[in-house]
Amino acid sequence: MSMPEKQHTKQKEPFNLLSIPILKKFIQSKWYPGIFQWMVIFVFSIIVFELVAGTISPHRNFGTTMTWVLWWPLIPVMFIAAGRFWCAICPFGKLSDIVRKLVGAERPMPKFLRKYGIWLIDIFFIAITYSDHVWGIVESPRGSGYLLLLLVTMVVVTSVFYERRTFCKTLCFLGGLAGNYSRSGALELRGTPDICKTCKSQSCFKGSEKAEGCPMFQYVRTMDSSAECNVCGNCVKNCPNDSIRLSVRVPTKEIWGLKNPKLEHASLAAVIMGIVFVQNITMLEIWQDILLAIGSVTGTANYVVNFTVAYIISMALPILMLIGTAKIASFMGMDGSVKKIFTRFGYAIIPLDLAGHLGHNLFHIITEGKAVWYNSAALVGMKVNSGDLSLASTSTVQMLQYAIIVLGFFGSSYTAYKLGNKAKFKSMLPIYLFMILLALINIYLFSLPMNHRVH
């Protein structure tokens, strides 16, 4: 191969979806993402109304079904396929835009939120999951409705005082999950470096008469991650140099070349694994036995106390396992301090996080999926004799769960290999064994009989 051919091969770029004229024209138009936003707001309004004013029976409530049986299981799939596209069409984001336009003061984001926003997101995500198990938000239409109204209030308050989507970037409980998962996503929006470096307008960030600047405060020129890109299209509308590229990539590829790993992101990845554990454990038939065992230590039968202990242990377990793995890897010759090893390889858990989350949610959408049809039909006055809610047998669900975990394991292991940056196999062995252990725990939990959440 000649030298020019070699250079051409190295510089080959993935196919730019924006080179498809009809797609580019649509994203540049006023219809994107507005047409999707208004559709989602319409459905969201019905969901909130049904949650707050509809039947208190969770398995018959349209809002409960659409939120926890359909939307929540599908949201990780969307993160894999299209990054944070959901954030572009989320009703909270559109509500923020409307409030800011009408009464927004557009003050700069507070330094506290700018600095600690990701930690606040982590805390809120943990708190909401905890609240579900303590107060039964999922099983309670009213609880789910009041949670959504609380989030709406937070969106309105932050939008009145602060610029752009401050809530989405620093307070939304889904933000940390979306950011971590989108790193594994198959969609990538970037600028063309050779074009961006000569640009003086910075309209992707500042905005123009065509659209507001990036709502997530991103410069396309320096953006090397999909974690905070909503694929909202504002930069595509604003860019005067046709620099923006929208490409399909291999899932998890972004993590392979991680340049600036952060402790909070790695910690969240480990915590999410722990939350997946506790979500599965509380649905098992042995859950009551576990509570009794914890109660024998705490000396009380109080559910809140004993669940809190189980919750803390479940979240702490992957953190402690990763710390131990980092220490062993350091002892066996891995470059860097234990903290650096922990931070770098914490990102490798993300594919397994996704797999565990998908596997757990797969149980709900398959074993409770018919509830979506039954409750949607009932909402418009159709009489449907609701019976078995399952779309497939439990054994079929389990086989799919095992397959997903295996894929997640290979994704995490290969990501770890790439993050190892040609480290010796001996030093990488503890990392690989850690991934095997996480995969086996997930497979074991999925092998046990589970109870339904909405039935």
C-alpha positions in Angstrom: 0.0 0.0 0.0 1.4 3.4 -1.0 1.9 6.2 1.6 -1.0 8.3 0.3 -3.3 5.2 0.5 -2.1 4.6 4.1 -2.8 8.2 5.1 -6.2 8.0 3.5 -7.0 4.8 5.5 -6.0 6.4 8.8 -8.0 9.6 8.1 -11.2 7.7 7.0 -14.2 9.2 8.8 -17.4 7.3 9.6 -20.4 8.0 7.4 -22.0 11.3 8.2 -25.7 10.9 8.5 -26.1 14.6 7.9 -24.8 14.0 4.3 -28.3 12.6 3.7 -30.1 15.7 2.5 -33.6 15.0 3.8 -32.3 14.2 7.3 -30.1 17.3 7.4 -32.9 19.5 6.2 -35.2 18.1 8.8 -32.8 18.6 11.7 -32.1 22.2 10.5 -35.8 22.9 10.3 -38.0 24.3 13.0 -39.8 20.9 13.2 -36.9 19.3 14.9 -37.0 18.4 17.7 -40.3 20.4 18.3 -42.6 17.9 16.6 -41.4 15.2 18.9 -41.4 17.4 22.0 -45.1 18.4 21.6 -46.1 14.8 21.0 -44.3 13.7 24.2 -45.7 16.6 26.2 -49.2 15.6 25.1 -48.7 12.0 26.2 -46.9 13.2 29.4 -49.9 15.4 30.3 -52.2 12.4 30.0 -49.9 10.3 32.1 -49.6 12.8 34.9 -53.4 13.3 34.9 -54.0 9.6 35.1 -51.4 9.1 37.9 -52.9 11.9 40.0 -56.6 11.6 39.2 -57.0 8.1 37.8 -57.5 4.7 39.5 -55.2 3.9 42.4 -54.9 0.4 41.1 -51.4 0.3 39.6 -52.0 -2.6 37.2 -55.0 -0.7 35.8 -53.6 2.8 35.7 -52.5 4.0 32.3 -49.9 6.4 33.8 -48.2 3.7 35.8 -48.2 1.3 32.9 -46.8 3.8 30.4 -44.1 5.0 32.9 -42.8 1.9 34.5 -43.8 -1.0 32.2 -43.0 0.8 28.8 -40.9 4.0 29.2 -38.5 2.9 31.9 -37.6 -0.4 30.3 -37.2 1.3 26.9 -35.1 4.3 28.0 -31.8 2.3 28.2 -32.4 1.0 24.7 -32.7 4.6 23.5 -29.5 5.5 25.2 -27.7 2.7 23.3 -29.3 3.4 20.0 -29.4 7.2 19.9 -27.4 8.6 22.9 -29.2 11.3 24.8 -31.9 11.8 22.2 -34.5 11.3 24.9 -33.2 14.5 26.6 -33.9 16.4 23.3 -37.6 15.5 23.4 -38.1 15.2 27.2 -41.1 17.2 28.4 -39.0 18.7 31.2 -36.5 20.2 28.7 -39.3 21.7 26.6 -41.0 23.1 29.7 -37.7 24.7 30.7 -37.4 26.3 27.3 -41.0 27.7 27.6 -40.5 29.1 31.1 -37.2 30.7 30.3 -38.7 32.3 27.2 -41.6 33.8 29.2 -40.2 34.7 32.6 -36.5 33.5 32.7 -33.9 35.7 34.3 -31.1 33.9 32.4 -28.7 34.2 35.3 -25.4 32.2 34.9 -25.5 28.7 36.4 -24.3 28.9 40.1 -20.7 27.9 40.6 -21.8 25.3 43.2 -24.0 23.6 40.6 -21.3 23.8 38.0 -18.8 22.2 40.3 -20.9 19.6 42.1 -23.8 19.1 39.7 -22.8 15.5 38.8 -22.6 14.6 42.5 -26.0 16.0 43.1 -27.4 14.0 40.1 -25.8 10.9 41.7 -27.4 11.6 45.0 -30.9 12.3 43.5 -30.7 9.1 41.5 -29.9 7.1 44.6 -32.5 8.9 46.7 -35.3 8.3 44.2 -34.5 4.6 43.9 -34.4 4.4 47.7 -37.8 6.3 47.9 -39.4 3.8 45.5 -38.6 0.9 47.8 -39.4 2.7 51.0 -42.6 4.5 49.9 -43.6 2.3 46.9 -43.6 5.0 44.2 -43.8 2.5 41.4 -46.6 0.6 42.9 -48.5 3.8 43.7 -50.0 5.9 40.9 -50.3 8.8 43.3 -46.7 8.5 44.3 -45.5 8.4 40.7 -47.6 11.4 39.9 -46.4 13.5 42.8 -42.8 12.6 41.9 -43.3 13.9 38.4 -45.0 17.1 39.7 -42.0 17.6 42.1 -39.7 17.3 39.2 -41.8 19.8 37.2 -41.6 22.2 40.1 -37.8 21.9 40.1 -37.7 22.5 36.4 -39.8 25.6 36.6 -37.9 27.1 39.5 -34.4 26.6 38.0 -35.7 27.9 34.6 -37.0 31.1 36.1 -33.7 31.9 37.6 -30.9 30.3 35.5 -29.8 30.0 31.9 -30.3 27.2 29.4 -31.1 23.8 30.9 -29.5 24.1 34.3 -31.9 21.5 35.7 -31.1 19.0 33.0 -27.3 19.4 33.3 -27.0 19.5 37.1 -30.1 18.2 38.9 -32.0 15.7 36.7 -31.8 12.3 38.3 -31.8 10.7 34.8 -28.9 12.9 33.7 -26.1 10.8 35.3 -27.6 7.6 34.0 -28.1 9.1 30.5 -24.6 10.5 30.5 -22.9 7.2 31.5 -25.0 5.1 29.2 -24.6 7.4 26.2 -20.9 6.9 26.4 -21.7 3.4 25.2 -24.2 4.6 22.7 -24.1 4.0 18.9 -24.6 7.6 17.9 -22.0 10.3 17.9 -22.2 14.1 17.2 -18.9 15.9 16.7 -17.4 18.8 14.9 -14.9 18.5 12.1 -11.6 19.6 13.8 -10.0 21.2 10.7 -13.1 23.4 10.2 -13.9 24.1 13.9 -10.3 25.4 14.6 -10.7 28.2 12.2 -14.2 29.2 13.4 -14.5 32.5 15.2 -18.3 32.7 15.5 -18.7 30.0 18.2 -22.4 30.0 17.3 -22.7 26.3 18.3 -22.3 27.5 21.9 -23.5 31.1 21.8 -26.4 30.5 19.4 -27.7 32.6 16.6 -31.0 33.9 15.1 -31.6 30.3 14.0 -31.6 28.6 17.4 -30.4 29.0 21.0 -26.9 28.0 21.8 -26.2 24.5 23.1 -28.6 23.9 26.0 -26.0 21.7 27.7 -23.2 24.3 27.6 -21.1 22.3 25.1 -18.5 23.6 22.6 -18.7 21.2 19.7 -15.1 22.1 18.9 -13.8 20.6 22.1 -16.5 18.0 22.7 -15.1 14.4 22.8 -17.9 12.7 24.6 -21.6 12.0 24.0 -22.3 12.2 27.7 -23.8 15.7 27.6 -25.0 15.9 24.0 -28.7 15.9 23.7 -28.7 15.6 19.9 -31.1 18.5 20.0 -29.8 19.8 16.6 -29.1 23.4 17.7 -25.5 23.3 16.7 -26.5 21.8 13.3 -28.9 24.8 12.8 -26.3 27.4 14.0 -23.1 26.2 12.5 -22.1 28.5 9.6 -19.4 26.2 8.3 -21.2 22.9 7.9 -18.8 21.3 10.4 -21.2 19.1 12.4 -21.0 15.4 11.9 -23.6 12.8 13.1 -22.3 9.3 12.8 -23.0 5.7 13.8 -20.2 4.1 15.8 -19.4 0.8 17.5 -21.1 0.8 21.0 -18.7 1.5 23.9 -16.1 2.8 21.4 -16.0 6.2 23.1 -14.8 4.8 26.3 -11.9 3.0 24.7 -10.0 6.2 24.2 -11.0 7.9 27.4 -8.8 11.0 28.0 -10.0 12.6 31.2 -11.7 10.0 33.5 -13.5 11.4 36.5 -13.9 9.8 39.9 -17.6 10.8 40.1 -18.4 9.0 36.8 -16.6 5.9 37.7 -18.2 5.9 41.1 -21.7 6.2 39.6 -21.0 3.3 37.2 -20.2 1.1 40.2 -23.2 2.4 42.2 -25.5 1.7 39.3 -24.4 -1.9 39.4 -25.3 -2.0 43.1 -28.7 -0.5 42.4 -29.3 -3.1 39.7 -28.5 -5.7 42.3 -30.9 -4.4 44.8 -33.6 -3.9 42.2 -33.3 -7.6 41.4 -32.9 -8.8 45.0 -36.1 -7.1 46.2 -38.1 -8.9 43.6 -36.9 -12.3 44.6 -38.8 -14.8 46.7 -35.8 -14.9 49.1 -36.1 -11.2 49.8 -38.1 -11.7 52.9 -35.5 -14.2 54.2 -32.8 -11.6 53.6 -34.8 -9.0 55.5 -35.2 -11.4 58.4 -31.4 -12.1 58.4 -30.6 -8.3 58.4 -33.3 -7.8 61.2 -31.5 -10.4 63.4 -28.4 -8.1 63.2 -30.2 -4.8 63.5 -32.5 -6.0 66.2 -35.6 -4.7 64.6 -38.3 -5.8 62.1 -38.7 -2.3 60.8 -38.7 -2.5 57.0 -37.2 1.0 56.4 -34.2 0.2 58.7 -33.5 -3.2 57.2 -34.0 -2.1 53.6 -31.7 0.8 54.2 -29.0 -1.6 55.4 -29.5 -3.8 52.4 -29.5 -0.8 50.0 -26.2 0.6 51.4 -24.6 -2.9 51.3 -25.7 -3.4 47.7 -24.3 0.0 46.6 -21.1 -0.3 48.6 -20.4 -3.9 47.4 -19.3 -3.0 43.8 -17.4 0.1 45.1 -15.5 -2.0 47.5 -15.0 -4.8 45.0 -13.6 -2.2 42.5 -11.3 -0.7 45.1 -10.0 -4.2 46.0 -9.5 -5.0 42.3 -7.6 -1.7 41.8 -5.3 -2.5 44.8 -4.6 -6.0 43.5 -4.0 -4.7 40.0 -1.6 -2.1 41.4 0.2 -4.8 43.3 0.5 -6.9 40.2 2.1 -4.1 38.2 -0.6 -1.9 36.8 0.6 1.7 36.3 -0.9 4.4 38.4 -2.3 4.8 41.9 -5.2 2.8 43.2 -7.4 5.9 42.8 -6.4 6.3 39.2 -6.9 2.6 38.4 -10.3 2.7 40.2 -11.3 5.8 38.2 -10.1 4.5 34.8 -11.6 1.0 35.0 -14.8 2.1 36.7 -15.9 3.2 33.2 -15.4 -0.4 32.0 -18.4 -1.4 34.2 -20.8 0.7 32.1 -21.6 -2.0 29.4 -22.4 -4.4 32.2 -24.5 -1.8 33.9 -26.4 -1.4 30.7 -26.8 -5.2 30.4 -28.0 -5.6 34.0 -30.4 -2.7 33.6 -31.7 -4.0 30.3 -32.0 -7.5 31.7 -34.0 -6.3 34.7 -36.3 -4.2 32.6 -36.7 -6.9 30.1 -38.5 -8.9 32.7 -41.1 -6.1 33.2 -41.7 -5.3 29.6 -42.1 -8.9 28.6 -43.9 -10.3 31.6 -46.2 -7.3 32.0 -46.2 -5.9 28.4 -49.9 -6.6 27.6 -50.8 -4.1 30.3 -49.8 -1.4 27.9 -52.4 -2.5 25.5 -55.1 -3.2 28.0 -54.8 0.1 29.9 -54.4 2.1 26.6 -57.6 0.6 25.3 -59.4 1.2 28.6 -58.3 4.9 28.4 -60.3 5.4 25.2 -63.3 3.5 26.4 -62.6 0.1 24.8 -63.6 -2.9 26.8 -60.8 -5.4 26.9 -60.9 -8.6 29.0 -57.5 -8.4 30.6 -55.9 -11.7 31.4 -52.3 -12.8 31.5 -50.0 -9.8 31.0 -47.0 -11.8 29.8 -45.8 -11.7 26.2 -43.5 -14.7 26.6 -42.6 -17.4 29.1 -40.3 -16.9 32.1 -37.7 -19.3 30.7 -37.6 -17.3 27.4 -37.1 -14.1 29.4 -34.3 -15.7 31.4 -32.5 -16.9 28.2 -32.7 -13.4 26.8 -31.4 -12.0 30.1 -28.4 -14.4 30.1 -27.6 -13.4 26.5 -27.7 -9.7 27.3 -25.4 -10.2 30.3 -22.9 -12.2 28.2 -22.9 -9.4 25.7 -22.4 -6.8 28.5 -19.5 -8.9 29.9 -17.7 -9.0 26.5 -18.4 -5.2 26.1 -16.9 -4.5 29.6 -14.0 -6.9 29.2 -13.0 -5.4 25.8 -13.5 -1.9 27.1 -11.2 -2.8 30.0 -8.6 -4.2 27.5 -8.7 -0.9 25.6 -8.4 1.2 28.7 -5.5 -1.0 29.8 -3.6 0.6 26.9 -1.4 -2.5 26.3 -0.9 -3.2 30.0 0.6 -6.7 30.8 -2.0 -9.4 31.1 -0.9 -10.2 34.6 -1.8 -6.7 35.8 -5.1 -6.8 33.8 -6.1 -10.2 35.2 -7.8 -8.8 38.4 -9.9 -6.5 36.2 -11.1 -9.4 34.0 -11.9 -11.5 37.0 -13.9 -8.6 38.4 -15.9 -8.4 35.2 -16.5 -12.2 35.3 -17.7 -11.9 39.0 -20.1 -9.1 38.2 -21.5 -11.0 35.2 -21.9 -14.2 37.3 -23.8 -12.3 40.1 -26.2 -10.9 37.5 -26.8 -14.3 35.9 -27.4 -15.9 39.3 -29.9 -13.2 40.3 -31.7 -13.6 36.9 -31.8 -17.4 37.4 -34.0 -17.0 40.5 -37.8 -16.6 40.4 -38.9 -13.0 40.4 -42.2 -11.3 41.5 -44.0 -8.8 39.3 -43.9 -5.1 40.0 -47.1 -4.1 38.3 -49.5 -7.1 38.1 
